[in-house]
Amino acid sequence: MKIARSMAILGLVCFASAANAAETLTVYSYRQAFLVEPILANFTKETGIDVDVVFSKKGIAERMMREGRLSPADIVLTSDFSRLMELVDKDLVIPVDSELLKANIPAKYRSREDNWYALTMRVRNIYSSKDRLGKLDIDYEDLADPKYKGKICTRSGKHPYNISLVASMIAHHGEAEAKTWLEGWKANLARKPQGNDRAQVKAVKEGMCDIAIGNSYYLGKMLQDPKQVPWAEAVEINFPNQDNRGSHINVSGMALAKYSKHKDNAIKLMEYLSGTAAQKNYAEINMEYPVKADVKPSDLVASWGEFKADELPIFKLAEYHNAAVRLLDEVKFDL
């Protein structure tokens, strides 16, 4: 009897494993393969659930709209908050009510409707020339200070990272004051906005400017690239607004696709991505801050010191996203 019962249980386990294996999940990812693939491989190893990934730098929302109900997407991984908002605005994702997700991800890093969850955090830092300025006690508001005229480099104002920063300024100061600040920041630019965050740090190294705006994890990435180490070593990393509201935070995130054909297993993957093992991978591989409170950043990231983060809930940025884009247009920031 015991043997028969054991065989029956074994049969059920094998059946479940076979069912999981047959149900391949499809992930649409803005995040790069080097970061995502090792984490998903571990998920498959632990659960037996296979995962196919479609990588793209842009256009995922448009693709899902074209595919409609025939879309194979189960989960979407985004590299920034604006991409999450785009998915929500276009009605391409649905809420996930998971106690495990809510336990792993603080309320300020998920939507009020539970239709997206953050996976990692990054700070919008202000970098300063180590030789010409040194370490700074600086606020985002200081980017408009005339003493920095001709000394600041940044990527396009229309990039999602900068749109989120402008949205946070509107949230804290109102549109009128944020517009005045944006005009002052533009007046202090050393050159027309261009390139990516790493290019701004390179420009500081080359003496084109003394201050650069960039996400925290790019410093870690540059320190891993022998060609870019001299750029990284030419700057100090400064966490803005430490004497008041704290530094602006942006997030990467995930959402359940509206027409997912495998919702149960998709939620299992989302829960796994919010868990300790995956969060440690994010921290070590891409130098980002985990959203799970008990997971520590990498040793390199920790070496930059502790910082005070802006307590403004990430979902509040959505309320000011369109206003931020409008202000950037009005001041012709990229011209």
Buried (B, 14 or more C-beta within 10 A) or exposed (E): EEEEEEEEEEEEEEEEEEEBEEBBBBBBBBBEEEBBBEBBEBBBEEBBBBBEBEBEEEEBBEBBEEBEEEBBBBBBBBBBBBBBBBBBEEEBBBEBEBEBBBEBBBEBBBBEEBBBBBBBBBBBBBBBBBEEBEEBEBBBBBBBBEEBEEBBBBBBBBBBBBBBBBBBBBBBBEBEEBBEBBBBBBBBBBBEBEBBBBBBBBBBBEEBBBBBBBBBBBBBBBBEEEEBEEBBEBBBBBBBBBEEBBBBBBBBBBBBBBBBBBBEBBBBBBBBBBBEEBBBBBBBBBBBBBBBEEBBBBEBBEEBEEBBBBEBBBBEBBEBBEBBBBBBEEBEBBE
